[in-house]
Amino acid sequence: MKLYYSPGTCSLSPHIVLRELGHDFELEKVDIRAKVTESGGDFRAINPKGYVPALKLESGEVLTEGVAIVQHLADAAGARHLAPQPGTLARTRLVEHLNFISAELHKSFGPLFQGASEEAKEAARAKIGSRLDLLEQVFADGRDFLMGESFSVADAYLFTIVNWTHPTGINLAKWPRIADFVERVAQRPTVQAALAAEGQGKAA
């Protein structure tokens, strides 16, 4: 398999999952502005959407959208600790977390990276804060991870997105449980290996 990624983006999530599963895979960096791969290829020929992540399977098929990729990887490996059995309430809860992170948190960071006006950036920070308030309550029962005591694909995604608070100047001190979560996930060898491989160094 080959993962097309760009450092500091949401492609870190499937990268972490690939390492959690112990897969043998290749990495190819993508210049997402120029839409060119590190080897000089046209990234749009691989993913017409033009953004990462994209995962080329051994069959040659290409998967896009991080939420779909991480679930496919866990299901194909039978890794129920990373994604519960489809059709169960636990799996629905996992999808609930993934959708919330994608639609309500991930997308909210857009104005902070896109040169928006200060007014738009302040509105984005307020929205992110309200979403972090909700996530802080998920951890109020003392759980280590979103689904309980076991790390899942949703945790890889949440870690990736919450890690953007550092470059965007959002202080996690207001959300100590989320800050603890980030620190806990950052200590995982797979996460450290993924960050190092992408040249990102330590987590925020």
Summary of the structure (lengths in Angstrom):
residues: 204
radius of gyration: 16.6
end to end distance: 28.4
largest distance: 48.9
contacts: 625
relative contact order: 0.14
helix: 53%
strand: 10%
